Amino acid sequence: MTINATLINILHICHRELWLHAHVIRMEHTSDIVSEGRLIGEESYPQRAEKNQEVQISGEFEGIELSAKIDFFDAKLGVVHETKKSAAKELAHIAQVQFYLYLLRKNEIVANYGTIEYPKLRQTDRVELNEDDVTAIESKIKRAYAITEQENCPPALLKSKCTNCSYFDFCWSGDE
């Protein structure tokens, strides 16, 4: 099983969603929230595509395959750009960008820092990757891999935490 940046992000949100996503049970196509996020990512910074490049990168850690698709990477400055729809800053966003930085550096590509842009908040956060962060990312890779390798899907979270999730109907359709 390959661990990618999306799984590292989802690890912080819901282990059930991580397992389902990793086993190619995808519900994003049914979610208006996911569609809105994709649109914001594409439309918020139209000039970015001209001066940055999309990067697909892979690697491995302790026998675990890793991959990432970075939408906007400024190779000249060594900066990863990530745009998020959310009106809330989340640890999951930081972990995703740190995973990008980790994988770039593992491939000996200069990756100085990342930025997470929140167009709805009109804010940008800088994301660094130090030695402690590298240790944390490697631990997250192991945790995500362990979850994907479980025979059974983890249990759902409390229903109140799931209302905006694209998997909501999948997890709760039979619930009264």
PLY file of the C-alpha trace (Angstrom):
ply
format ascii 1.0
element vertex 176
property float x
property float y
property float z
element edge 175
property int vertex1
property int vertex2
end_header
0.00 0.00 0.00
1.36 3.42 -0.95
1.07 6.24 1.60
0.39 9.58 -0.02
-0.14 13.14 1.19
-3.93 12.76 1.19
-3.69 9.81 3.58
-1.37 11.79 5.87
-3.96 14.58 5.90
-6.86 12.20 6.56
-4.91 10.47 9.36
-5.59 13.56 11.49
-9.30 13.57 10.74
-10.69 10.03 10.67
-9.04 6.60 10.59
-12.13 5.09 8.99
-11.99 7.55 6.10
-8.25 6.85 5.74
-8.85 3.10 5.48
-11.73 3.52 3.02
-9.79 5.98 0.86
-6.73 3.72 0.82
-8.91 0.79 -0.25
-10.27 2.85 -3.15
-13.71 3.38 -1.66
-14.08 7.02 -2.62
-17.01 9.32 -1.97
-15.54 12.70 -2.94
-17.55 12.73 -6.18
-20.75 12.97 -4.10
-19.60 15.94 -2.01
-20.38 19.57 -2.79
-17.82 20.54 -0.13
-15.04 18.66 -1.96
-16.12 20.22 -5.27
-16.05 23.68 -3.71
-12.57 23.05 -2.32
-11.31 21.92 -5.72
-12.78 25.03 -7.36
-11.20 27.34 -4.76
-7.85 25.64 -5.30
-8.08 26.11 -9.06
-9.53 29.63 -9.12
-7.97 31.45 -6.17
-4.51 31.95 -7.66
-4.84 31.66 -11.46
-1.41 33.22 -12.09
0.29 30.57 -9.98
0.15 27.89 -12.67
2.24 30.08 -14.96
5.24 30.39 -12.64
5.03 27.17 -10.61
4.97 23.57 -11.59
3.03 20.49 -10.66
5.33 17.86 -9.19
4.70 14.14 -8.79
7.21 12.54 -6.51
7.74 9.21 -4.83
10.04 7.55 -2.37
10.10 5.01 0.42
10.52 4.87 4.15
11.28 1.58 5.92
9.88 -0.39 2.99
6.70 1.73 2.76
6.08 3.30 -0.65
5.40 7.04 -0.56
3.95 9.36 -3.17
2.69 12.88 -3.56
1.28 15.16 -6.20
2.09 18.76 -5.37
-0.11 21.16 -7.31
2.13 24.22 -6.97
5.86 24.04 -6.33
8.14 27.00 -6.91
11.37 25.18 -7.74
13.29 28.44 -8.02
12.57 29.37 -4.38
11.99 25.84 -3.08
8.49 26.67 -1.84
5.46 24.37 -1.74
2.10 26.16 -2.05
-1.08 24.52 -0.79
-4.53 26.14 -0.96
-7.27 25.10 1.45
-10.97 25.86 1.29
-11.48 25.47 4.99
-12.32 28.38 7.21
-10.45 26.54 9.95
-6.76 25.90 10.14
-6.05 22.29 10.89
-3.09 20.20 11.95
-3.97 17.95 9.01
-3.07 20.75 6.58
0.31 21.30 8.21
1.08 17.56 8.19
0.22 17.34 4.48
2.61 20.18 3.57
5.32 18.76 5.84
4.91 15.43 4.05
5.50 17.23 0.73
8.63 18.89 2.12
9.82 15.57 3.56
9.39 13.74 0.27
11.04 16.51 -1.77
14.05 16.55 0.55
14.22 12.75 0.50
14.63 13.10 -3.26
17.33 15.75 -2.78
15.14 18.54 -4.13
15.57 21.91 -2.43
12.43 22.48 -0.38
12.88 25.45 1.94
9.36 25.76 3.33
5.69 25.55 2.46
2.78 27.91 2.59
-0.84 27.11 3.26
-3.20 29.68 1.81
-6.69 30.09 3.18
-8.50 32.34 0.65
-11.69 32.49 2.75
-9.70 33.74 5.75
-7.34 35.83 3.61
-4.44 34.32 5.50
-1.27 32.47 4.65
0.65 30.27 7.08
4.27 29.30 6.68
5.15 25.65 7.28
8.67 24.55 8.21
10.18 21.09 8.49
12.79 20.60 11.23
14.30 17.40 12.60
11.51 16.91 15.16
8.96 17.34 12.36
10.78 14.70 10.28
10.52 12.26 13.19
6.80 13.09 13.54
6.16 12.64 9.81
7.90 9.26 9.83
5.75 8.23 12.79
2.63 9.35 10.89
3.71 7.34 7.85
3.96 4.22 10.04
0.56 4.93 11.67
-1.17 5.53 8.33
0.38 2.37 6.90
-0.70 0.31 9.92
-4.29 1.54 9.52
-4.35 0.75 5.79
-3.06 -2.76 6.49
-5.83 -3.58 9.00
-8.11 -6.35 7.81
-11.28 -4.51 8.86
-12.38 -0.92 8.49
-12.03 1.13 11.70
-15.26 2.23 13.42
-16.98 5.50 12.56
-16.42 8.59 14.67
-19.22 10.19 16.65
-21.95 11.19 14.21
-21.69 14.85 15.25
-18.09 14.98 13.94
-19.08 13.58 10.56
-21.74 15.93 9.22
-19.55 17.60 6.56
-17.70 14.45 5.52
-18.13 13.06 2.01
-18.43 9.59 3.63
-21.32 10.63 5.90
-24.02 8.70 4.00
-21.73 5.71 3.61
-21.08 5.53 7.37
-24.48 6.60 8.68
-27.11 5.70 6.04
-28.62 2.88 8.14
-28.58 4.90 11.38
-31.83 6.11 12.86
0 1
1 2
2 3
3 4
4 5
5 6
6 7
7 8
8 9
9 10
10 11
11 12
12 13
13 14
14 15
15 16
16 17
17 18
18 19
19 20
20 21
21 22
22 23
23 24
24 25
25 26
26 27
27 28
28 29
29 30
30 31
31 32
32 33
33 34
34 35
35 36
36 37
37 38
38 39
39 40
40 41
41 42
42 43
43 44
44 45
45 46
46 47
47 48
48 49
49 50
50 51
51 52
52 53
53 54
54 55
55 56
56 57
57 58
58 59
59 60
60 61
61 62
62 63
63 64
64 65
65 66
66 67
67 68
68 69
69 70
70 71
71 72
72 73
73 74
74 75
75 76
76 77
77 78
78 79
79 80
80 81
81 82
82 83
83 84
84 85
85 86
86 87
87 88
88 89
89 90
90 91
91 92
92 93
93 94
94 95
95 96
96 97
97 98
98 99
99 100
100 101
101 102
102 103
103 104
104 105
105 106
106 107
107 108
108 109
109 110
110 111
111 112
112 113
113 114
114 115
115 116
116 117
117 118
118 119
119 120
120 121
121 122
122 123
123 124
124 125
125 126
126 127
127 128
128 129
129 130
130 131
131 132
132 133
133 134
134 135
135 136
136 137
137 138
138 139
139 140
140 141
141 142
142 143
143 144
144 145
145 146
146 147
147 148
148 149
149 150
150 151
151 152
152 153
153 154
154 155
155 156
156 157
157 158
158 159
159 160
160 161
161 162
162 163
163 164
164 165
165 166
166 167
167 168
168 169
169 170
170 171
171 172
172 173
173 174
174 175
